[in-house]
Amino acid sequence: MDEIKRALLDDHEAEKKLEETGFFKASGDLSLDSCPFCGSSEVVYEKYLHTAGYRWRVVCTNCMASIDPGHAQQRSTVQRKWNTRAPILSAEEMEMLERME
């Protein structure tokens, strides 16, 4: 089991090691939804150094899907982008949409 998975399972020593490398477990007000591609809850924040300073991105450690706008100086910026999902349309709504075309 790698450091990220141990940290996600509340191994505090693994969490500390990850924080030193720039990975942060999501919790509380900064919680992240599961991955929209693979459904995994193993989703973390990653802090990295950009030429303009430190930036944030969100990464699914299962399938490596990520969101990185390149300008996020706050975790809340990438949290909103990761947690915002397109609505799923019902069959009736799809028919209405098709009639509009």
NUSEPA-330855 format. One record per residue (C-alpha): x, y, z; residue in three letters. Coordinates in Angstrom, 3 decimals, padded with zeros to 6 digits. Example, Ala and Ser with C-alpha at 12.3 -4.5 7.8 and 13.67 -1.06 7.14 Angstrom:
<pts>
<pt><X>012.300</X><Y>-004.500</Y><Z>007.800</Z><code>ALA</code></pt>
<pt><X>013.670</X><Y>-001.060</Y><Z>007.140</Z><code>SER</code></pt>
</pts>
This chain:
<pts>
<pt><X>000.000</X><Y>000.000</Y><Z>000.000</Z><code>MET</code></pt>
<pt><X>001.451</X><Y>003.378</Y><Z>-000.966</Z><code>ASP</code></pt>
<pt><X>001.706</X><Y>006.525</Y><Z>001.179</Z><code>GLU</code></pt>
<pt><X>-001.370</X><Y>008.141</Y><Z>-000.384</Z><code>ILE</code></pt>
<pt><X>-003.628</X><Y>005.188</Y><Z>000.399</Z><code>LYS</code></pt>
<pt><X>-002.283</X><Y>004.941</Y><Z>003.959</Z><code>ARG</code></pt>
<pt><X>-002.908</X><Y>008.668</Y><Z>004.449</Z><code>ALA</code></pt>
<pt><X>-006.455</X><Y>008.297</Y><Z>003.136</Z><code>LEU</code></pt>
<pt><X>-006.954</X><Y>005.564</Y><Z>005.759</Z><code>LEU</code></pt>
<pt><X>-005.956</X><Y>008.037</Y><Z>008.521</Z><code>ASP</code></pt>
<pt><X>-002.328</X><Y>006.948</Y><Z>008.965</Z><code>ASP</code></pt>
<pt><X>-001.020</X><Y>010.213</Y><Z>010.485</Z><code>HIS</code></pt>
<pt><X>002.618</X><Y>009.429</Y><Z>009.756</Z><code>GLU</code></pt>
<pt><X>001.799</X><Y>008.843</Y><Z>006.072</Z><code>ALA</code></pt>
<pt><X>-000.230</X><Y>012.097</Y><Z>006.043</Z><code>GLU</code></pt>
<pt><X>002.761</X><Y>014.028</Y><Z>007.354</Z><code>LYS</code></pt>
<pt><X>005.074</X><Y>012.529</Y><Z>004.704</Z><code>LYS</code></pt>
<pt><X>002.609</X><Y>013.420</Y><Z>001.969</Z><code>LEU</code></pt>
<pt><X>002.262</X><Y>016.980</Y><Z>003.220</Z><code>GLU</code></pt>
<pt><X>006.041</X><Y>017.321</Y><Z>002.986</Z><code>GLU</code></pt>
<pt><X>005.853</X><Y>016.311</Y><Z>-000.692</Z><code>THR</code></pt>
<pt><X>002.857</X><Y>018.545</Y><Z>-001.475</Z><code>GLY</code></pt>
<pt><X>-000.107</X><Y>016.121</Y><Z>-001.201</Z><code>PHE</code></pt>
<pt><X>-002.928</X><Y>016.954</Y><Z>001.209</Z><code>PHE</code></pt>
<pt><X>-005.889</X><Y>014.827</Y><Z>002.244</Z><code>LYS</code></pt>
<pt><X>-009.251</X><Y>016.510</Y><Z>001.753</Z><code>ALA</code></pt>
<pt><X>-011.436</X><Y>016.928</Y><Z>004.828</Z><code>SER</code></pt>
<pt><X>-013.998</X><Y>019.179</Y><Z>006.493</Z><code>GLY</code></pt>
<pt><X>-015.002</X><Y>022.266</Y><Z>004.500</Z><code>ASP</code></pt>
<pt><X>-012.444</X><Y>021.329</Y><Z>001.847</Z><code>LEU</code></pt>
<pt><X>-013.811</X><Y>017.821</Y><Z>001.214</Z><code>SER</code></pt>
<pt><X>-013.754</X><Y>016.513</Y><Z>-002.336</Z><code>LEU</code></pt>
<pt><X>-016.345</X><Y>014.470</Y><Z>-004.201</Z><code>ASP</code></pt>
<pt><X>-015.370</X><Y>011.063</Y><Z>-005.532</Z><code>SER</code></pt>
<pt><X>-013.773</X><Y>010.861</Y><Z>-008.974</Z><code>CYS</code></pt>
<pt><X>-016.326</X><Y>011.395</Y><Z>-011.774</Z><code>PRO</code></pt>
<pt><X>-014.397</X><Y>008.985</Y><Z>-014.014</Z><code>PHE</code></pt>
<pt><X>-013.611</X><Y>005.948</Y><Z>-011.864</Z><code>CYS</code></pt>
<pt><X>-015.740</X><Y>006.618</Y><Z>-008.746</Z><code>GLY</code></pt>
<pt><X>-012.764</X><Y>006.385</Y><Z>-006.367</Z><code>SER</code></pt>
<pt><X>-012.771</X><Y>008.376</Y><Z>-003.136</Z><code>SER</code></pt>
<pt><X>-008.956</X><Y>008.410</Y><Z>-003.189</Z><code>GLU</code></pt>
<pt><X>-008.798</X><Y>012.052</Y><Z>-004.255</Z><code>VAL</code></pt>
<pt><X>-006.195</X><Y>014.475</Y><Z>-002.868</Z><code>VAL</code></pt>
<pt><X>-004.996</X><Y>018.047</Y><Z>-003.175</Z><code>TYR</code></pt>
<pt><X>-001.516</X><Y>018.595</Y><Z>-004.554</Z><code>GLU</code></pt>
<pt><X>000.471</X><Y>021.767</Y><Z>-003.936</Z><code>LYS</code></pt>
<pt><X>003.187</X><Y>022.462</Y><Z>-006.493</Z><code>TYR</code></pt>
<pt><X>005.608</X><Y>025.217</Y><Z>-007.410</Z><code>LEU</code></pt>
<pt><X>004.703</X><Y>027.164</Y><Z>-010.551</Z><code>HIS</code></pt>
<pt><X>006.923</X><Y>029.891</Y><Z>-012.040</Z><code>THR</code></pt>
<pt><X>004.481</X><Y>032.432</Y><Z>-010.563</Z><code>ALA</code></pt>
<pt><X>004.400</X><Y>030.808</Y><Z>-007.085</Z><code>GLY</code></pt>
<pt><X>002.679</X><Y>027.909</Y><Z>-005.388</Z><code>TYR</code></pt>
<pt><X>-000.480</X><Y>026.532</Y><Z>-006.993</Z><code>ARG</code></pt>
<pt><X>-003.063</X><Y>023.798</Y><Z>-006.216</Z><code>TRP</code></pt>
<pt><X>-004.559</X><Y>020.952</Y><Z>-008.217</Z><code>ARG</code></pt>
<pt><X>-006.788</X><Y>017.969</Y><Z>-007.393</Z><code>VAL</code></pt>
<pt><X>-005.716</X><Y>014.448</Y><Z>-008.369</Z><code>VAL</code></pt>
<pt><X>-007.509</X><Y>011.097</Y><Z>-008.234</Z><code>CYS</code></pt>
<pt><X>-004.818</X><Y>008.678</Y><Z>-007.083</Z><code>THR</code></pt>
<pt><X>-006.694</X><Y>005.731</Y><Z>-008.586</Z><code>ASN</code></pt>
<pt><X>-007.045</X><Y>006.756</Y><Z>-012.256</Z><code>CYS</code></pt>
<pt><X>-004.887</X><Y>009.924</Y><Z>-012.181</Z><code>MET</code></pt>
<pt><X>-007.702</X><Y>012.189</Y><Z>-013.390</Z><code>ALA</code></pt>
<pt><X>-006.968</X><Y>015.740</Y><Z>-012.287</Z><code>SER</code></pt>
<pt><X>-008.019</X><Y>019.344</Y><Z>-012.487</Z><code>ILE</code></pt>
<pt><X>-005.314</X><Y>021.974</Y><Z>-012.646</Z><code>ASP</code></pt>
<pt><X>-006.358</X><Y>025.435</Y><Z>-013.780</Z><code>PRO</code></pt>
<pt><X>-002.778</X><Y>026.674</Y><Z>-013.335</Z><code>GLY</code></pt>
<pt><X>-003.843</X><Y>029.743</Y><Z>-011.385</Z><code>HIS</code></pt>
<pt><X>-005.352</X><Y>028.310</Y><Z>-008.186</Z><code>ALA</code></pt>
<pt><X>-003.627</X><Y>029.876</Y><Z>-005.192</Z><code>GLN</code></pt>
<pt><X>-006.287</X><Y>028.538</Y><Z>-002.798</Z><code>GLN</code></pt>
<pt><X>-007.462</X><Y>024.970</Y><Z>-002.329</Z><code>ARG</code></pt>
<pt><X>-011.065</X><Y>026.204</Y><Z>-002.394</Z><code>SER</code></pt>
<pt><X>-010.625</X><Y>027.258</Y><Z>-006.049</Z><code>THR</code></pt>
<pt><X>-009.828</X><Y>023.738</Y><Z>-007.248</Z><code>VAL</code></pt>
<pt><X>-012.345</X><Y>022.242</Y><Z>-004.810</Z><code>GLN</code></pt>
<pt><X>-015.182</X><Y>024.185</Y><Z>-006.477</Z><code>ARG</code></pt>
<pt><X>-013.990</X><Y>023.115</Y><Z>-009.925</Z><code>LYS</code></pt>
<pt><X>-013.609</X><Y>019.432</Y><Z>-008.933</Z><code>TRP</code></pt>
<pt><X>-016.923</X><Y>019.237</Y><Z>-007.064</Z><code>ASN</code></pt>
<pt><X>-018.958</X><Y>020.990</Y><Z>-009.799</Z><code>THR</code></pt>
<pt><X>-020.546</X><Y>018.398</Y><Z>-012.058</Z><code>ARG</code></pt>
<pt><X>-022.758</X><Y>018.732</Y><Z>-015.097</Z><code>ALA</code></pt>
<pt><X>-026.354</X><Y>017.768</Y><Z>-014.320</Z><code>PRO</code></pt>
<pt><X>-027.548</X><Y>014.400</Y><Z>-015.596</Z><code>ILE</code></pt>
<pt><X>-030.560</X><Y>014.873</Y><Z>-017.829</Z><code>LEU</code></pt>
<pt><X>-033.592</X><Y>012.617</Y><Z>-017.689</Z><code>SER</code></pt>
<pt><X>-034.941</X><Y>010.950</Y><Z>-020.852</Z><code>ALA</code></pt>
<pt><X>-037.661</X><Y>013.611</Y><Z>-021.047</Z><code>GLU</code></pt>
<pt><X>-035.133</X><Y>016.418</Y><Z>-020.754</Z><code>GLU</code></pt>
<pt><X>-032.972</X><Y>014.820</Y><Z>-023.453</Z><code>MET</code></pt>
<pt><X>-035.984</X><Y>014.666</Y><Z>-025.783</Z><code>GLU</code></pt>
<pt><X>-036.757</X><Y>018.336</Y><Z>-025.122</Z><code>MET</code></pt>
<pt><X>-033.147</X><Y>019.224</Y><Z>-025.864</Z><code>LEU</code></pt>
<pt><X>-033.169</X><Y>017.237</Y><Z>-029.103</Z><code>GLU</code></pt>
<pt><X>-036.391</X><Y>018.964</Y><Z>-030.224</Z><code>ARG</code></pt>
<pt><X>-034.722</X><Y>022.339</Y><Z>-029.718</Z><code>MET</code></pt>
<pt><X>-032.023</X><Y>021.559</Y><Z>-032.290</Z><code>GLU</code></pt>
</pts>
